[in-house]
Amino acid sequence: MNKAELVEAISTAADLPKVTAARVLDAFTASVTTALQQGNDVSLVGFGTFTVKERAAREGRNPQTGAAIQIAAAKLPGFKPGKGLKDALK
């Protein structure tokens, strides 16, 4: 499902115009992004939790030359599904 299909599904389920559904989806993604940038988790009971995961710096290898390279530490978004979402997929 891409963004346009998700907007269509939200529009149909909530009986909203597509423009409003698109604004709601954009506001949701912006709010989650802002919360994660501030180091906060976003928990949606029954759905899941968005978190920031930290990956430590490490040494890697260039696959073409085999030379050692340093890979910088990084912060990455993570998602842990909740019980309701897990149960829905069984």
CORDA-V189353 format. One record per helix or strand of 2 or more residues. SS is the DSSP state (~ for helix, > for strand). FROM is the first residue (numbers start at 0). LEN is the number of residues. If there is no record, write none. Layout:
ss:from:len
SS:FROM:LEN
SS:FROM:LEN
//
This chain:
ss:from:len
~:2:12
~:17:20
>:41:3
>:47:8
>:57:4
>:67:4
>:73:8
~:82:6
//
